[in-house]
Amino acid sequence: MEQFEIANDWSSEDASDSQNSGSSSSDSEESQPAPRSQLRPAGTALTFLPHADWDPERSYEGERAIHWNMQWKLCLKKREQTGESELGIVISPRKFWKHVLQPKVTAATADKLWKEEDTKVVLSVTDRKTANITKRYPKLEVDWKYVSKQLQDWSKFLVDGKKITVAVTFYYQNVDSGKSGRRGATANQQAELEARTVGLERGACIRKAYLLMRCPGPPCTKGSDHCWQNDGKHYPLWPHHKSFAAWSGMREREREEREQKERDKTRKRRRRDSDSSAAGILANQCHRCGPGSNIPTSPNIVFPNSPLARLNIPREDAVKAYSAWHQAQVCTEEQKQHYDAARELTLAQCHDLNMLTINKPKMYYFFTKNGIPAGVAWRFVCDVEAFLDDHERARST
């Protein structure tokens, strides 16, 4: 059976490591073997396993020691980024932080432009009469000695099968890349930081380089539009530097022109779709067709089964008579000419009045596509029955 620290040794172990925690080159537990303590007498309070005796691959379930669990997570702007649950820990919280948790946190934030904000620690035990303990610490400066002492005080609950949990939340925030910049940073350093922060945006690197090399004015006396600044001093650029600045500006203008062309294309497409929708609405309101008529995009010709056999004249003459009937109802020569054109288009396609009546949507689109005004096209495809009625009344009188 492993040998554990006796109850009176836990504080001295924490204290010795606390003295060495500020130095990266020395660790009393790592450099010198820890002395093995004697077996604990029966009835002695539970303690933590010394780190020198701890095997992270081994399970210590069922052995007399302070067993506790940890749940840790890393949050950026209050949103969880990563975290894990660590179960069955038997070494002290301070040792666990130093040798296990801290390396994980460091690795998780190594390539991020984040900085520590604060850390929240919640201590809890599954005992209804014992309240949780919540602590806040600046950055990563957790008082692990206090956490160890509290777990030592709660070790008595472990005998009754209770569980102890330490929940740790590390809060981070993005490095500020605003106009104020970091205190003491040069203009070049600030520009580099901003470029790294917004590097995912389109064209950010080019814009940053161009802005970096543009001269803001006095106290620059070099007489150039571009210069290199460092610690408040202005240095003239070599020709290839100026070429790069001009190239950057050219790329920026090209990007703006491409975006403007895309906006123009979008506006034209929306206008074209709007015009098509308006034409569809007008067609649906065709005279005698009734609102809401279903006009297909590409309708097929419908062949009439029951012809309008009401005129005892050739079909071509019926179309001519129909056009003359329309012309008699208008007074301007312009409209008369449009009805003449509708008649010629109908005869050229060998259509008759039956075809006009059965295929109103198709013929309407046919006329308007060939230059017939919408109003004339409406009348010419929709008034066939009215013309036949007038012709029938004239014959009966």
C-alpha positions in Angstrom: 0.0 0.0 0.0 1.3 3.6 -0.8 2.5 5.7 2.0 0.6 9.0 2.3 1.4 12.3 4.1 0.2 12.4 7.7 -2.3 15.1 8.7 0.3 17.5 10.2 2.5 17.4 7.0 0.1 18.9 4.4 0.6 22.5 5.2 4.4 22.3 5.3 4.4 20.6 1.9 2.3 23.4 0.5 4.4 26.0 2.1 7.7 24.7 0.8 6.4 24.5 -2.8 4.8 28.0 -2.5 8.3 29.4 -1.8 9.7 27.8 -4.9 6.7 28.5 -7.2 8.1 31.8 -8.4 11.3 30.3 -9.7 11.2 28.3 -12.9 14.7 26.8 -12.4 14.1 25.1 -9.0 11.4 22.7 -7.7 12.1 21.1 -4.4 9.9 18.2 -5.2 11.4 17.6 -8.6 15.1 18.1 -7.7 15.2 16.2 -4.5 13.4 12.9 -3.6 10.7 13.6 -1.0 11.1 11.6 2.2 8.7 8.8 2.6 6.4 9.3 5.5 5.5 6.6 7.9 2.3 4.6 7.6 -0.6 6.6 9.1 -2.0 5.3 12.4 -5.5 4.1 12.4 -8.0 6.9 12.8 -5.7 9.6 11.4 -7.4 12.2 9.1 -7.1 11.7 5.3 -4.4 13.6 3.5 -3.1 14.2 -0.1 -0.7 11.9 -1.8 2.8 13.5 -2.2 3.5 14.4 -5.8 6.8 12.4 -5.7 4.8 9.2 -5.0 2.0 10.0 -7.5 1.6 7.9 -10.7 -0.9 9.7 -13.1 -1.6 6.4 -14.9 -2.6 4.6 -11.7 -6.1 4.4 -10.1 -6.1 5.1 -6.4 -9.7 4.1 -5.9 -10.4 2.5 -2.5 -7.1 3.8 -0.9 -7.1 6.1 2.1 -6.4 9.6 0.7 -8.3 12.8 -0.1 -10.0 12.0 -3.4 -11.5 15.0 -5.2 -12.7 15.9 -8.7 -12.0 19.0 -10.8 -14.1 20.5 -13.6 -12.3 23.3 -15.5 -13.1 25.4 -18.5 -11.7 28.3 -20.4 -14.0 31.1 -21.5 -13.6 34.0 -23.9 -16.1 36.8 -23.5 -18.2 34.5 -21.3 -18.4 31.8 -24.0 -16.8 28.4 -23.2 -13.9 27.5 -25.5 -12.5 24.4 -24.0 -12.5 22.4 -20.8 -12.3 18.9 -19.2 -13.3 16.9 -16.2 -10.5 15.5 -14.0 -11.7 12.7 -11.7 -10.2 10.8 -8.8 -7.4 13.3 -8.0 -5.3 12.4 -4.9 -2.5 15.1 -5.0 -3.0 18.6 -3.6 -4.8 21.2 -5.7 -1.6 23.3 -5.8 0.4 20.4 -7.1 -2.3 19.5 -9.7 -2.3 23.1 -11.0 1.4 23.3 -11.2 2.1 19.9 -12.9 -1.1 19.1 -14.8 -3.6 22.0 -15.2 -1.3 24.9 -15.9 0.4 23.3 -18.8 -3.0 22.5 -20.4 -4.2 26.1 -20.0 -0.9 27.4 -21.4 -1.2 25.1 -24.4 -4.8 26.1 -25.1 -4.0 29.8 -25.3 -0.5 29.7 -26.8 -1.5 30.8 -30.3 -4.3 33.1 -29.3 -4.4 36.9 -29.0 -6.0 36.6 -25.6 -5.1 37.9 -22.1 -6.2 36.7 -18.7 -9.1 38.5 -17.1 -9.8 36.6 -13.9 -10.5 33.2 -12.5 -13.6 31.9 -10.6 -13.2 28.9 -8.2 -16.3 27.1 -6.8 -15.7 24.5 -4.0 -18.6 22.1 -3.3 -19.3 18.9 -1.4 -22.3 16.6 -1.7 -23.6 17.5 1.8 -26.9 19.2 2.0 -25.9 21.2 5.1 -22.6 22.5 3.6 -22.8 25.5 1.3 -20.7 26.0 -1.8 -17.7 28.4 -1.6 -17.1 30.8 -4.5 -13.9 32.8 -4.9 -12.7 35.2 -7.5 -9.0 35.8 -8.3 -7.3 38.2 -10.7 -5.9 36.7 -13.8 -4.6 33.2 -12.9 -3.5 34.0 -9.4 -5.6 31.4 -7.5 -4.8 30.9 -3.8 -4.3 27.1 -4.2 -3.1 26.9 -0.6 -6.6 28.1 0.6 -8.2 25.5 -1.7 -6.0 22.7 -0.3 -6.9 23.7 3.2 -10.6 23.7 2.5 -10.5 20.3 0.9 -8.6 19.1 4.0 -11.3 20.4 6.2 -14.0 18.6 4.1 -12.1 15.3 4.0 -14.3 14.0 6.8 -17.2 13.8 4.4 -15.4 11.3 2.3 -15.8 8.7 4.9 -19.6 8.8 4.4 -19.2 8.5 0.6 -19.6 12.2 -0.2 -17.8 13.7 -3.1 -15.7 16.9 -3.3 -15.5 19.0 -6.5 -13.5 22.0 -7.5 -14.9 23.9 -10.4 -12.5 26.4 -12.0 -13.4 28.9 -14.8 -10.6 30.9 -16.5 -11.9 34.0 -18.1 -10.0 35.6 -21.0 -10.6 38.6 -23.3 -9.2 39.6 -26.7 -6.2 41.8 -26.8 -7.4 45.3 -27.3 -6.4 46.6 -30.8 -8.4 49.9 -30.7 -7.1 53.3 -31.5 -5.5 53.7 -28.1 -3.3 50.7 -28.6 -1.1 49.1 -26.0 0.7 51.5 -23.6 4.3 52.0 -24.8 3.8 50.3 -28.2 5.3 52.0 -31.3 3.2 52.9 -34.3 4.7 49.9 -36.2 3.9 47.5 -33.3 0.4 48.8 -33.1 -0.2 48.4 -36.9 1.2 44.9 -36.7 -1.1 44.0 -33.8 -4.1 45.4 -35.6 -3.2 43.6 -38.8 -3.0 40.3 -36.9 -6.3 40.9 -35.1 -8.3 41.6 -38.2 -6.2 39.4 -40.5 -9.2 37.2 -41.3 -11.1 40.1 -43.0 -10.8 40.4 -46.8 -8.0 42.7 -47.9 -7.0 43.6 -44.3 -3.3 43.0 -44.8 -3.2 45.2 -47.9 -5.1 48.0 -46.2 -2.9 47.8 -43.1 0.3 48.0 -45.1 -1.0 50.9 -47.2 -2.1 52.9 -44.1 1.1 52.0 -42.3 3.3 53.6 -45.0 1.2 56.7 -45.7 2.7 59.8 -44.1 0.3 61.5 -41.7 2.0 64.9 -42.1 4.1 67.0 -39.7 6.7 66.5 -38.3 7.7 64.6 -41.4 9.9 66.9 -43.6 10.9 64.4 -46.3 8.5 65.7 -48.8 7.1 62.3 -49.7 3.6 60.8 -49.5 5.0 57.7 -47.8 7.5 57.1 -45.1 8.5 54.5 -42.5 7.9 55.5 -38.9 9.6 54.2 -35.8 9.7 55.7 -32.3 8.3 59.0 -33.6 11.0 59.3 -36.4 10.2 59.4 -40.1 12.4 57.6 -42.6 12.0 57.9 -46.4 11.1 54.9 -48.4 13.2 53.3 -51.1 11.7 53.1 -54.6 10.6 49.5 -54.2 8.8 50.4 -50.9 7.0 53.2 -52.7 6.1 50.8 -55.5 4.6 48.4 -52.9 2.6 51.2 -51.4 1.3 52.2 -54.8 0.5 48.6 -55.7 -1.4 48.3 -52.4 -3.4 51.4 -53.2 -4.1 50.0 -56.7 -5.3 46.7 -55.2 -7.6 48.6 -52.8 -9.1 50.6 -55.7 -9.6 47.4 -57.8 -11.4 45.8 -54.9 -13.7 48.8 -54.5 -14.4 48.8 -58.3 -15.3 45.0 -58.2 -17.6 45.6 -55.3 -19.3 48.5 -57.1 -19.8 46.3 -60.2 -21.4 43.6 -58.1 -23.8 46.1 -56.6 -24.7 47.5 -60.0 -25.4 43.9 -61.3 -27.6 43.2 -58.3 -29.6 46.4 -58.8 -30.1 45.6 -62.5 -31.2 42.1 -61.7 -33.7 43.2 -59.1 -35.1 45.8 -61.5 -35.5 43.2 -64.3 -37.2 40.8 -61.9 -39.5 43.6 -60.8 -40.4 44.5 -64.4 -41.2 40.8 -65.1 -43.4 40.6 -62.0 -45.3 43.8 -63.1 -45.9 42.4 -66.6 -47.2 39.2 -65.1 -49.7 41.1 -62.9 -50.9 43.1 -65.8 -51.4 40.0 -67.9 -53.4 38.4 -65.1 -55.8 41.4 -65.2 -56.5 41.0 -68.9 -59.9 42.3 -70.0 -62.6 39.5 -69.8 -59.9 37.0 -68.6 -60.6 37.9 -65.0 -58.1 38.6 -62.2 -56.0 35.7 -61.1 -56.0 33.9 -64.4 -53.2 31.4 -64.5 -50.8 32.5 -67.3 -48.0 30.0 -67.7 -44.4 31.1 -68.4 -44.3 29.1 -71.6 -47.8 28.1 -72.5 -48.5 25.5 -75.2 -51.0 26.1 -78.0 -54.4 24.8 -77.2 -56.4 23.5 -80.2 -60.1 24.3 -80.1 -62.5 21.3 -80.2 -65.7 23.4 -80.8 -65.1 26.2 -83.3 -67.0 29.4 -83.2 -69.0 28.8 -86.3 -71.0 32.1 -86.3 -69.7 33.8 -89.4 -70.4 32.5 -92.9 -67.3 33.9 -94.3 -63.7 32.7 -94.7 -61.6 32.7 -91.6 -59.1 35.3 -93.0 -62.1 37.6 -93.8 -63.4 37.1 -90.2 -60.0 38.3 -88.8 -60.1 41.3 -91.1 -63.7 42.1 -90.0 -62.6 41.7 -86.4 -59.7 44.2 -86.9 -62.1 46.7 -88.6 -64.6 46.4 -85.7 -61.8 47.4 -83.3 -60.7 50.3 -85.5 -64.2 51.6 -85.5 -64.1 51.9 -81.7 -61.0 54.1 -81.5 -60.4 57.6 -82.9 -56.6 57.9 -83.2 -54.7 56.8 -86.3 -52.0 55.4 -84.0 -54.3 52.9 -82.4 -55.9 52.0 -85.8 -52.4 51.2 -87.1 -51.7 48.9 -84.1 -54.9 47.0 -84.8 -53.8 46.7 -88.4 -50.5 45.3 -87.2 -52.2 42.8 -84.9 -54.3 41.6 -87.9 -51.3 41.1 -90.1 -49.4 39.2 -87.3 -52.5 36.9 -86.9 -52.9 36.2 -90.6 -49.1 35.7 -91.0 -49.3 32.9 -88.4 -52.5 31.5 -90.1 -54.4 32.0 -86.8 -58.1 32.7 -86.7 -60.6 33.9 -84.2 -61.0 30.5 -82.6 -57.2 30.4 -81.9 -57.4 33.9 -80.3 -60.2 32.8 -78.0 -58.7 29.5 -76.9 -55.1 30.8 -76.5 -55.5 34.2 -74.9 -52.3 34.1 -72.8 -50.2 32.7 -75.6 -51.4 35.2 -78.2 -51.1 38.2 -75.7 -47.4 37.4 -75.3 -47.0 36.9 -79.0 -48.5 40.3 -79.8 -46.6 42.2 -77.1 -43.3 40.5 -78.0 -43.8 41.8 -81.6 -44.4 45.4 -80.6 -48.1 45.6 -80.1 -49.0 47.8 -77.1 -50.4 46.0 -74.1 -53.8 47.7 -74.3 -54.3 46.8 -78.0 -53.1 43.2 -77.3 -55.6 42.8 -74.4 -58.5 43.9 -76.6 -57.5 41.9 -79.6 -57.2 38.6 -77.7 -60.2 39.1 -75.3 -63.0 40.8 -77.4 -63.7 38.1 -79.9 -66.9 37.0 -78.2 -68.1 40.6 -77.9 -67.5 41.1 -81.7 -69.5 37.9 -82.5 -72.3 39.1 -80.2 -72.4 42.5 -82.0 -72.4 40.7 -85.4 -75.2 38.4 -84.3 -77.4 41.3 -83.2 -76.7 43.2 -86.5 -77.9 40.2 -88.5 -81.1 39.8 -86.4 -82.2 43.4 -86.9 
